[in-house]
Amino acid sequence: MLRAMSVGRLLGRTMLGILLPTSDKWLMLWSLLAYLIVRSM
């Protein structure tokens, strides 16, 4: 349960990072992080 909440928080932070104006490098990093999180679920 706690793990699911932390994963949700990480995903929310990832979405914020994607939505906020960021450089392409940061966008790629956020996308990779989101991909790894979803894959590990």
VENJO-V637216 format. One record per backbone hydrogen bond with DSSP energy under -0.5 kcal/mol. CO is the residue of the C=O (numbers start at 1). NH is the residue of the N-H. If there is no record, write none. Layout:
CO,NH  CO,NH
//
This chain:
1,5  2,6  3,7  4,8  5,9  6,10  7,11  8,12  9,13  10,14  11,15  12,16  13,17  14,18  15,19  16,20  23,27  24,28  25,29  26,30  27,31  28,32  29,33  30,34  31,35  32,36  33,37  34,38  35,39  36,40  37,41  38,41
//
